[in-house]
Amino acid sequence: VDTLITDLKSQQLLSMAGEKGSAAAQQPHGIFVQPSSYALFAASSYNAGDTNNYAIAAGPGAMFSTTFPSTQVVFAKGDGAVSSFVNGSNTITVTARGDSRVLTLDRFGAISTN
């Protein structure tokens, strides 16, 4: 869970600061969630064929699920807000060893866990 939270915040920061720390390099960044992995990407939506995507596998026995539309969280270029935010469709659940943790993102990208 901690790694996923760190990756979400890193993707948000990249969307605000740009890859090289300059506003000229800003672009949307996001995370695409699958049951056994998630992928980090730099675009307004996930493209499975992009060789710059970075996949992170779930640990042994861990699974991911999400209520985000198209199973992706995209942070807007510039302000880092969650693109196309829909309240009620804004969670990622991590399940491992019979325990589930739910990450809820608000429209600004702040994360709460339970």
Backbone as a printed PyTorch tensor [residue, N CA C, xyz], in Angstrom:
tensor([[[  0.8260,  -1.1950,   0.0000],
         [  0.0000,   0.0000,   0.0000],
         [  0.8710,   1.2600,   0.0000]],

        [[  1.9290,   1.2320,   0.8010],
         [  2.7930,   2.4110,   0.8720],
         [  3.4490,   2.7300,  -0.4700]],

        [[  3.8670,   1.6850,  -1.1950],
         [  4.4850,   1.8990,  -2.5050],
         [  3.4780,   2.5000,  -3.4830]],

        [[  2.2550,   2.0100,  -3.4620],
         [  1.2170,   2.5470,  -4.3460],
         [  0.9430,   4.0180,  -4.0190]],

        [[  0.8470,   4.3510,  -2.7480],
         [  0.6270,   5.7500,  -2.3550],
         [  1.7910,   6.6220,  -2.8350]],

        [[  3.0100,   6.1510,  -2.6500],
         [  4.1840,   6.9010,  -3.1010],
         [  4.1530,   7.0950,  -4.6080]],

        [[  3.7850,   6.0420,  -5.3480],
         [  3.7170,   6.1540,  -6.8010],
         [  2.6180,   7.1180,  -7.2460]],

        [[  1.4710,   7.1010,  -6.5780],
         [  0.4040,   8.0510,  -6.8990],
         [  0.8840,   9.4880,  -6.7000]],

        [[  1.5180,   9.7500,  -5.5590],
         [  1.9850,  11.1130,  -5.2730],
         [  3.1000,  11.5330,  -6.2410]],

        [[  3.9630,  10.5900,  -6.6140],
         [  5.0320,  10.9010,  -7.5720],
         [  4.4550,  11.2550,  -8.9390]],

        [[  3.4630,  10.5020,  -9.3840],
         [  2.8300,  10.7980, -10.6630],
         [  2.1500,  12.1680, -10.6240]],

        [[  1.5340,  12.4860,  -9.4850],
         [  0.8960,  13.7960,  -9.3480],
         [  1.9500,  14.9140,  -9.4120]],

        [[  3.0530,  14.7310,  -8.7090],
         [  4.1090,  15.7420,  -8.7230],
         [  4.6920,  15.9250, -10.1260]],

        [[  4.8740,  14.8270, -10.8560],
         [  5.3920,  14.9430, -12.2200],
         [  4.4300,  15.7180, -13.1180]],

        [[  3.1360,  15.5500, -12.8980],
         [  2.1690,  16.2880, -13.7170],
         [  2.2180,  17.7830, -13.4190]],

        [[  2.6300,  18.1340, -12.2180],
         [  2.7030,  19.5490, -11.8430],
         [  4.0490,  20.1670, -12.1960]],

        [[  5.1370,  19.4450, -11.9670],
         [  6.4710,  20.0100, -12.1320],
         [  7.1100,  19.6660, -13.4680]],

        [[  6.6290,  18.6290, -14.1320],
         [  7.2550,  18.1900, -15.3680],
         [  8.4040,  17.2420, -15.0860]],

        [[  8.7510,  16.4580, -16.0770],
         [  9.8140,  15.4570, -15.9340],
         [ 11.1500,  16.0750, -15.5390]],

        [[ 11.4370,  17.2630, -16.0530],
         [ 12.7170,  17.8940, -15.7960],
         [ 12.5850,  19.0810, -14.8410]],

        [[ 11.4470,  19.1660, -14.1480],
         [ 11.2470,  20.2300, -13.1890],
         [ 10.8880,  21.5690, -13.7980]],

        [[ 10.4620,  21.5750, -15.0660],
         [ 10.0930,  22.8490, -15.6800],
         [  8.6530,  22.7880, -16.1750]],

        [[  7.9840,  23.9310, -16.1460],
         [  6.5910,  24.0010, -16.5950],
         [  6.4680,  23.6070, -18.0640]],

        [[  7.4990,  23.8450, -18.8520],
         [  7.4520,  23.4970, -20.2750],
         [  7.3750,  21.9870, -20.4810]],

        [[  7.8380,  21.2150, -19.4970],
         [  7.8460,  19.7550, -19.6180],
         [  6.6270,  19.1120, -18.9520]],

        [[  5.6840,  19.9250, -18.4740],
         [  4.4990,  19.3800, -17.8080],
         [  3.6410,  18.5890, -18.7810]],

        [[  3.1160,  17.4620, -18.3080],
         [  2.1220,  16.6980, -19.0470],
         [  1.3680,  15.8460, -18.0440]],

        [[  0.1650,  15.3970, -18.4010],
         [ -0.5730,  14.5490, -17.4730],
         [  0.2090,  13.2640, -17.1940]],

        [[  0.0770,  12.7630, -15.9820],
         [  0.6740,  11.4860, -15.5810],
         [ -0.4060,  10.6880, -14.8690]],

        [[ -0.2790,   9.3730, -14.8990],
         [ -1.2880,   8.5620, -14.2470],
         [ -0.8370,   7.1730, -13.8890]],

        [[ -1.8010,   6.4300, -13.3470],
         [ -1.6070,   5.0330, -12.9650],
         [ -2.7780,   4.2350, -13.5260]],

        [[ -2.4520,   3.1540, -14.2210],
         [ -3.4350,   2.2310, -14.7820],
         [ -3.4620,   0.9940, -13.8900]],

        [[ -4.6230,   0.6570, -13.3490],
         [ -4.7460,  -0.4210, -12.3630],
         [ -5.2880,  -1.6870, -13.0120]],

        [[ -4.5920,  -2.7900, -12.7900],
         [ -5.0240,  -4.1220, -13.1980],
         [ -5.0360,  -5.0020, -11.9560]],

        [[ -5.6960,  -6.1550, -11.9960],
         [ -5.7840,  -6.9890, -10.7880],
         [ -4.4410,  -7.3980, -10.1810]],

        [[ -3.4360,  -7.6890, -11.0120],
         [ -2.1730,  -8.1740, -10.4590],
         [ -1.0110,  -7.2000, -10.6290]],

        [[ -1.3050,  -5.9860, -11.1050],
         [ -0.2410,  -5.0030, -11.2900],
         [ -0.8500,  -3.6200, -11.5130]],

        [[  0.0230,  -2.6270, -11.5540],
         [ -0.3950,  -1.3070, -12.0210],
         [  0.7510,  -0.7330, -12.8410]],

        [[  0.4150,   0.2040, -13.7120],
         [  1.4250,   0.7890, -14.5910],
         [  1.4320,   2.3010, -14.4400]],

        [[  2.6280,   2.8610, -14.3970],
         [  2.8100,   4.3030, -14.3740],
         [  2.9360,   4.7660, -15.8230]],

        [[  2.2780,   5.8630, -16.1610],
         [  2.3490,   6.3650, -17.5310],
         [  2.3220,   7.8780, -17.5560]],

        [[  2.7820,   8.4300, -18.6790],
         [  2.8070,   9.8790, -18.8840],
         [  1.9910,  10.1940, -20.1250]],

        [[  0.7160,  10.5190, -19.9240],
         [ -0.1990,  10.8480, -21.0280],
         [ -1.5570,  11.1720, -20.4110]],

        [[ -2.4800,  11.6140, -21.2490],
         [ -3.8210,  11.9150, -20.7430],
         [ -4.6800,  10.6620, -20.5780]],

        [[ -4.2160,   9.5340, -21.1300],
         [ -4.8650,   8.2370, -20.8960],
         [ -3.8480,   7.1360, -21.1530]],

        [[ -4.1100,   5.9720, -20.6030],
         [ -3.1910,   4.8470, -20.6980],
         [ -3.1770,   4.2640, -22.1090]],

        [[ -1.9750,   3.9970, -22.6120],
         [ -1.7880,   3.3440, -23.9070],
         [ -0.9000,   2.1280, -23.6530]],

        [[ -1.4630,   0.9360, -23.7670],
         [ -0.7290,  -0.2980, -23.4560],
         [  0.5210,  -0.4650, -24.3180]],

        [[  0.5470,   0.1210, -25.5070],
         [  1.6830,  -0.0250, -26.3960],
         [  2.8250,   0.9430, -26.1510]],

        [[  2.6640,   1.8640, -25.2170],
         [  3.7110,   2.8480, -24.9420],
         [  4.8580,   2.1760, -24.1940]],

        [[  6.0380,   2.1720, -24.7970],
         [  7.1930,   1.5050, -24.1810],
         [  7.7460,   2.2600, -22.9760]],

        [[  7.2620,   3.4820, -22.7310],
         [  7.7020,   4.2380, -21.5610],
         [  6.8880,   3.9290, -20.3100]],

        [[  5.8330,   3.1470, -20.4370],
         [  5.0620,   2.7370, -19.2580],
         [  5.9640,   1.9340, -18.3310]],

        [[  5.6970,   2.0350, -17.0430],
         [  6.4880,   1.2920, -16.0650],
         [  5.5370,   0.4640, -15.2150]],

        [[  5.6070,  -0.8560, -15.3400],
         [  4.6870,  -1.7530, -14.6310],
         [  5.2590,  -2.1770, -13.2840]],

        [[  4.3820,  -2.2350, -12.2880],
         [  4.7290,  -2.6960, -10.9510],
         [  3.8040,  -3.8560, -10.6150]],

        [[  4.3900,  -5.0160, -10.3610],
         [  3.5970,  -6.2090, -10.0510],
         [  3.1640,  -6.1880,  -8.5900]],

        [[  1.9760,  -6.7250,  -8.3480],
         [  1.5110,  -6.9010,  -6.9690],
         [  2.3940,  -7.9480,  -6.2970]],

        [[  2.5560,  -7.8370,  -5.0130],
         [  3.3170,  -8.8320,  -4.2770],
         [  2.5760, -10.1680,  -4.2600]],

        [[  3.2240, -11.2070,  -3.7780],
         [  2.5810, -12.5230,  -3.7190],
         [  1.2500, -12.4580,  -2.9560]],

        [[  0.2010, -12.9410,  -3.5860],
         [ -1.1140, -12.9740,  -2.9510],
         [ -1.8480, -11.6460,  -2.9060]],

        [[ -1.2680, -10.5980,  -3.4470],
         [ -1.9120,  -9.2730,  -3.4260],
         [ -2.6930,  -9.0490,  -4.7110]],

        [[ -3.7530,  -8.2670,  -4.6060],
         [ -4.6040,  -7.9320,  -5.7570],
         [ -5.0080,  -6.4630,  -5.6610]],

        [[ -5.2130,  -5.8420,  -6.8240],
         [ -5.6800,  -4.4710,  -6.9080],
         [ -7.0500,  -4.4340,  -7.5740]],

        [[ -7.8680,  -3.4900,  -7.1640],
         [ -9.1150,  -3.1950,  -7.8760],
         [ -9.3740,  -1.7000,  -7.7290]],

        [[-10.2020,  -1.1680,  -8.6100],
         [-10.4630,   0.2660,  -8.5700],
         [-11.8680,   0.5810,  -9.0630]],

        [[-12.3810,   1.7090,  -8.6040],
         [-13.6580,   2.2160,  -9.1000],
         [-13.4440,   3.3690, -10.0760]],

        [[-12.1830,   3.7530, -10.3260],
         [-11.9120,   4.8400, -11.2650],
         [-12.3440,   4.4370, -12.6720]],

        [[-12.9260,   5.3610, -13.4200],
         [-13.3200,   5.0630, -14.8000],
         [-12.1180,   4.5870, -15.6200]],

        [[-12.3350,   3.5810, -16.4430],
         [-11.2930,   3.0060, -17.2980],
         [-10.1080,   2.4760, -16.4910]],

        [[-10.3170,   2.2100, -15.2310],
         [ -9.3120,   1.6830, -14.2820],
         [ -8.0170,   2.4980, -14.2620]],

        [[ -8.1490,   3.8180, -14.4480],
         [ -6.9550,   4.6560, -14.4210],
         [ -7.1940,   5.9440, -13.6550]],

        [[ -6.1400,   6.3980, -12.9920],
         [ -6.1280,   7.6860, -12.3150],
         [ -5.1980,   8.5730, -13.1180]],

        [[ -5.6930,   9.7210, -13.5790],
         [ -4.8630,  10.6460, -14.3570],
         [ -4.8290,  11.9830, -13.6390]],

        [[ -3.6120,  12.4850, -13.4280],
         [ -3.4350,  13.7880, -12.7980],
         [ -3.2060,  14.8330, -13.8860]],

        [[ -3.9510,  15.9250, -13.8120],
         [ -3.9130,  16.9670, -14.8350],
         [ -2.5840,  17.7080, -14.8410]],

        [[ -2.1710,  18.0690, -16.0290],
         [ -0.9730,  18.8850, -16.2230],
         [ -1.1700,  20.2260, -15.5120]],

        [[ -0.1630,  20.6480, -14.7840],
         [ -0.1960,  21.9630, -14.1420],
         [ -0.6110,  21.9220, -12.6890]],

        [[ -1.8960,  21.6170, -12.4240],
         [ -2.3560,  21.6760, -11.0340],
         [ -2.3690,  20.3150, -10.3360]],

        [[ -2.2250,  19.2170, -11.0740],
         [ -2.1710,  17.8940, -10.4650],
         [ -3.4950,  17.3700,  -9.9600]],

        [[ -4.6010,  18.0280, -10.3030],
         [ -5.9180,  17.5480,  -9.8800],
         [ -6.2540,  16.2580, -10.6240]],

        [[ -7.1550,  15.4540, -10.0510],
         [ -7.5770,  14.2250, -10.7030],
         [ -8.4580,  14.5890, -11.8940]],

        [[ -8.0470,  14.1760, -13.0840],
         [ -8.8070,  14.4700, -14.3020],
         [-10.1280,  13.7200, -14.3040]],

        [[-11.1630,  14.3620, -14.7830],
         [-12.5020,  13.7520, -14.9000],
         [-12.9490,  13.1110, -13.5810]],

        [[-12.7190,  13.8210, -12.4840],
         [-13.0550,  13.2890, -11.1540],
         [-14.5540,  13.0310, -11.0340]],

        [[-14.8940,  11.8520, -10.4900],
         [-16.2790,  11.4890, -10.2150],
         [-16.3400,  10.9770,  -8.7750]],

        [[-17.0150,  11.7220,  -7.9030],
         [-17.1490,  11.2740,  -6.5210],
         [-17.9050,   9.9440,  -6.5020]],

        [[-17.3870,   8.9780,  -5.7560],
         [-17.9750,   7.6470,  -5.7190],
         [-17.2730,   6.6840,  -6.6610]],

        [[-16.4990,   7.2250,  -7.6000],
         [-15.6750,   6.4160,  -8.5110],
         [-14.2350,   6.8660,  -8.3430]],

        [[-13.7590,   6.7960,  -7.0940],
         [-12.4600,   7.3850,  -6.7770],
         [-11.6720,   6.5850,  -5.7420]],

        [[-11.7650,   5.2460,  -5.8320],
         [-11.0360,   4.4150,  -4.8730],
         [-10.1730,   3.3730,  -5.5760]],

        [[ -9.1080,   2.9800,  -4.8840],
         [ -8.2810,   1.8410,  -5.2740],
         [ -8.2090,   0.9460,  -4.0420]],

        [[ -8.4940,  -0.3350,  -4.2180],
         [ -8.4550,  -1.2950,  -3.1140],
         [ -7.2880,  -2.2480,  -3.3170]],

        [[ -6.5180,  -2.4400,  -2.2550],
         [ -5.4230,  -3.4000,  -2.2570],
         [ -5.7940,  -4.4970,  -1.2710]],

        [[ -5.8290,  -5.7380,  -1.7570],
         [ -6.1840,  -6.8790,  -0.9160],
         [ -4.9940,  -7.8270,  -0.8590]],

        [[ -4.6100,  -8.2070,   0.3550],
         [ -3.5090,  -9.1470,   0.5490],
         [ -3.7100,  -9.8900,   1.8600]],

        [[ -3.4900, -11.1820,   1.8130],
         [ -3.6010, -12.0290,   3.0140],
         [ -4.9100, -11.8000,   3.7640]],

        [[ -6.0130, -11.6730,   3.0190],
         [ -7.3290, -11.5240,   3.6260],
         [ -7.6360, -10.1480,   4.1800]],

        [[ -6.7190,  -9.2170,   4.0290],
         [ -6.9120,  -7.8530,   4.5310],
         [ -7.0300,  -6.9040,   3.3510]],

        [[ -7.9990,  -5.9990,   3.3980],
         [ -8.1810,  -5.0130,   2.3260],
         [ -7.9560,  -3.6140,   2.8560]],

        [[ -7.2530,  -2.8130,   2.0740],
         [ -7.0650,  -1.3940,   2.3650],
         [ -7.6190,  -0.6030,   1.1980]],

        [[ -8.4180,   0.3940,   1.4930],
         [ -9.0330,   1.2150,   0.4550],
         [ -8.3840,   2.5940,   0.4650]],

        [[ -7.8630,   2.9950,  -0.6950],
         [ -7.3190,   4.3340,  -0.8730],
         [ -8.3820,   5.1620,  -1.5750]],

        [[ -8.7320,   6.2870,  -0.9860],
         [ -9.7190,   7.1870,  -1.5830],
         [ -9.0210,   8.4850,  -1.9430]],

        [[ -9.1540,   8.8870,  -3.2040],
         [ -8.5690,  10.1430,  -3.6590],
         [ -9.6640,  11.1840,  -3.7980]],

        [[ -9.3760,  12.4150,  -3.3770],
         [-10.3340,  13.4910,  -3.6200],
         [ -9.9770,  14.1670,  -4.9440]],

        [[-10.7390,  15.1450,  -5.3430],
         [-10.5450,  15.7830,  -6.6470],
         [ -9.1900,  16.4520,  -6.8040]],

        [[ -8.5510,  16.7750,  -5.6670],
         [ -7.2330,  17.4220,  -5.7000],
         [ -6.0930,  16.4130,  -5.6360]],

        [[ -6.4330,  15.1270,  -5.4670],
         [ -5.4170,  14.0810,  -5.4010],
         [ -4.9680,  13.7230,  -3.9980]],

        [[ -5.5740,  14.3450,  -2.9680],
         [ -5.2530,  13.9710,  -1.5950],
         [ -5.7680,  12.5470,  -1.3510]],

        [[ -4.9800,  11.7500,  -0.6350],
         [ -5.3000,  10.3310,  -0.4330],
         [ -5.6040,  10.0760,   1.0310]],

        [[ -6.7260,   9.3730,   1.2730],
         [ -7.0170,   8.8860,   2.6230],
         [ -7.1010,   7.3570,   2.5340]],

        [[ -6.7660,   6.6890,   3.6200],
         [ -6.7990,   5.2210,   3.6410],
         [ -7.6440,   4.7310,   4.7940]],

        [[ -8.1930,   3.5420,   4.6110],
         [ -8.8800,   2.8820,   5.7360],
         [ -8.6250,   1.3960,   5.6600]]])
